[in-house]
């Protein structure tokens, strides 16, 4: 039979998950609208010569 109390004492959260959470919150990943804005700015900048 499993001793849940003993198993809980052994549990340690994965460092990878914590690292990913930190990176996501710090870096604010771009969404589609951000990418489209960048593309439009590049296109407009390329036309001016």
C-alpha positions as CSV (number, residue, x, y, z in Angstrom):
1,X,0.0,0.0,0.0
2,X,1.2,3.6,-0.7
3,X,2.0,5.8,2.2
4,X,0.9,9.2,0.8
5,X,2.5,11.2,3.7
6,X,5.9,9.6,3.0
7,X,5.5,10.2,-0.8
8,X,4.6,13.9,-0.2
9,X,7.8,14.3,1.9
10,X,9.9,13.0,-1.0
11,X,8.2,15.3,-3.6
12,X,10.2,18.1,-5.1
13,X,8.8,20.3,-7.9
14,X,10.6,20.2,-11.2
15,X,13.1,23.0,-11.7
16,X,12.4,23.1,-15.4
17,X,8.8,24.2,-14.8
18,X,9.9,27.0,-12.5
19,X,12.5,28.2,-15.0
20,X,10.0,28.2,-17.8
21,X,7.5,30.2,-15.7
22,X,10.2,32.8,-14.9
23,X,11.2,33.1,-18.5
24,X,7.7,33.5,-19.8
25,X,6.8,36.2,-17.2
26,X,10.1,38.1,-17.7
27,X,10.2,38.1,-21.5
28,X,6.6,38.6,-22.4
29,X,6.4,36.4,-25.6
30,X,5.1,38.1,-28.7
31,X,1.7,37.4,-30.1
32,X,0.4,37.6,-33.7
33,X,-0.4,41.3,-33.4
34,X,3.1,42.1,-32.2
35,X,4.6,40.2,-35.2
36,X,2.3,41.9,-37.7
37,X,3.2,45.3,-36.3
38,X,6.9,44.6,-36.7
39,X,6.3,43.3,-40.3
40,X,4.4,46.5,-41.2
41,X,7.1,48.7,-39.8
42,X,9.7,46.9,-41.7
43,X,7.7,47.1,-44.9
44,X,7.1,50.8,-44.5
45,X,10.8,51.4,-43.7
46,X,11.9,49.5,-46.8
47,X,9.8,51.7,-49.2
48,X,11.5,54.9,-48.1
49,X,14.7,55.5,-49.9
